[in-house]
């Protein structure tokens, strides 16, 4: 079993976490301490699920929780674009990162599901 920090999905998620910390600093005050903090919290919880999934024998439930978190993150990022807290260019960049993580989570979940069937 690979260490959690060697997993490609962990590396991609960590890069996304850093990007979220960077752009939430630029939010207007009314969003920085509400949506900004929630975004960081959701992302940290998602990464925690990756660690837990990697250390469990039955990963399905934990991977599903991680997938739900990435969708909440996607929603928050889209909302911040619509509220003009992040530029369209940055939104596209971050959304690519989110999609990358989401695809990897889906692939990991499918590969584990096939092993249990």
N, C-alpha and C positions, 0 to 999 in steps of 0.2 A: 504494500500500500504506500503510495506516494505521500510524503509529508504535505499537509494542507497548503503550505506556502509554495510548493512546487507545482501545484495544479494550474494549468492555463486559465481556468475559470477564476481561480483565486487571484492570479496576477491581474487579469482583466478587471476584476471587481475592485481590487486595491487601486488600480489606476483611475477607475471611475470615482472611487471614494475621494481620492486626492483632488480630482477635478471638481467634485461637488463642494469640497471645502474651499477651493479657490473661488468659484463663482458665487457662492452664497455670501461671501464677504462683501460683494458688490450690491447686494439687494438693498432696497430702501429699508429704512428702520422698521416700518410696519410689517414687512415680510421676513426680515432677517431673523427675528426672534420667534417667529411662528413657523412659517413654512420652511425657512432655512434650517432651523433646528430639527424639525420633523424629518426633513430630507436626510440630514446627516444621521439621525437616529435610525431611520429605516435602512439606510445603507450599511451602517455598522451591524444591525441585526441580521441583515442579509448575509454579510460576510461571516458572522457567527454561525449561521446555519450551514454555510459551506464547510466550516471547520467540523461542526457536529456530524454532518453527513459523511465526511471523509473518515471519521472515526467510528461510525456505526456499521453494523452488518446490514441491517435493513435501512436503506437510505431513502426510500420512496417518500415517506411522510415529511422528512426534513427537507428534501429537495423540492417538494411541492410548496412548503412554506417559503423557501428561498425564491421560488418562481413568483409567488404571490407578492413578496416584497419588491421584486424588481418591477412588477407591474404598477405598484403604488408609486415607486420612484419615477417611473415613466410618466405617470399622471401628474405628479408634482412638477416635474421639469416642464411638461407641456403647459401647465397652468402658469408657471413663471414666465414662459415665453409669451403667452397670451396677455399677461399683465405687464409686459415689457420690462421684465427684470433681467432677462438674458436676451442677447441678440439672436437673430435667426441663424446666423453663421455658427454661433456657439451651440445653439439648440441642435442643429444638424450634427455637429461634431459629437455632442454628448449623447444624442439619440443613437448614433452609430455604436458608441460604447455600450449603451444599454442593450441594444439589439444583439451585440456580440455576446454579452453576458447571458442574455435570455436564451440565445441559441445553444450556448454551451450547457446551460442548465437543462434545457430540454433534451439535448443529446445524452447527457449524463443520466438523466432520469429514464430515458428510453432504453439505454444500454443496460441499466440495472433491472428494468422491468423484463426485458428479454431473458435475462439470466434466471429470473425467478419463475418464469412461465414454463 
